[in-house]
Amino acid sequence: MTSTVLESKVITLRKPIITEGNTISELTIREPTAFELEAAEEAGKTSDTARTIKLVSLAANVHPKIVKNLLGSDLLRANRIISDFLDIGQEDGEPSSPT
């Protein structure tokens, strides 16, 4: 049996979230699975923001309520990290743009 360690990135929140007496000042975000991408797509049927909230909550392993309380800039930074995980064109030797 092999074990895969997924890369993750930590972002420090510009405004910590306080929930149930705990302070969350950073999120650890990992690459989402295909299942999680599909779940976020389902959530995105109502809005792009709903899709982003679902995807960030899954990739950071936190309740969507926490993600909904992030500053917009923190939400966008988290989403950008996820996008970077999914942008594999350069690693595969594919051109980044048509020439």
N, C-alpha and C positions, 0 to 999 in steps of 0.2 A: 504494500500500500504506500502510495506517495502522498506527500503533504505539500500543498502549494501555499506559500506565504504571499498574500496580495500586498502590493505596494499601497501605502496610505500617505496622506498628507494632513497636517494639522494646521487649522487656521485659528488665530486668536480673534475672538469677536470684539468688534469695536464697542459694543454694549453687551455686557454679560446678561444672561437670562437667569432670573431667580424663579425657581419652581419647587414647590413643596419643601421649602427651607433649604434647598440646594442651589448653589450658584454654578452656572455653566459658563465658563469664560473661553472655552475653545471647543472646536469640533474636530474629530478625527474622521476624515473622509477617505473611503476606499473606492476602488473601481466597482461599479454596480454589475450585477449578474444580468444575463439575458432575461431571466424571470423578473427581476426588478425593473428593467427597462420596459418590459411589457406592462407591468403593474402601473408604472408611471404614465405610460401611454393611455391606459384606461382612465386614469385620474384626469389626464389632460383633455378629455372630451368636453369638460366644462370650461377650462381655460388653460392657457400656457402657464400661468402662475400656479395653478393647482398641480400641474404636471411637475413643475420644478420643486414645489414643496414636497410632494410624494417622493421624488427621486432623491432629494437631499436627505429626507428623513430615513430612507432605506440605506443610502450609502454611508450615512453617519451613525446609523443604528440608534436614532433618537425618535421620540414620539413626534408626530406631525405638529402637535400643539407647540412644541418647542421651536420648531422651524418657523411656524407662523408668527412667532414673537421676535424673530431676528430682524435687525435693521435691513432695509432693502439692499444696502451695499454688501452686508455680510451674506445675504442670500445669493446675490449675484456672484460674489467671490467663490462661494461653495459650488455653485453651478458651473463656474468657469473651470474649477479643478476637475469636476466630473467630465466636462467636455474635453479637457486635456488628456484624461485617462483614455477616452474613446477615440482620440485623434491619433491613429496609428499609421497613417499614410507614409510618413517619412521613415518609420522603422521598417516598413515592408518594401522600401525602395521605390514607392510610387511617387510620382511628381506631386508637389503640393498644389500646383495649379496647372491648368492646360497651357501648353506652349505653342 
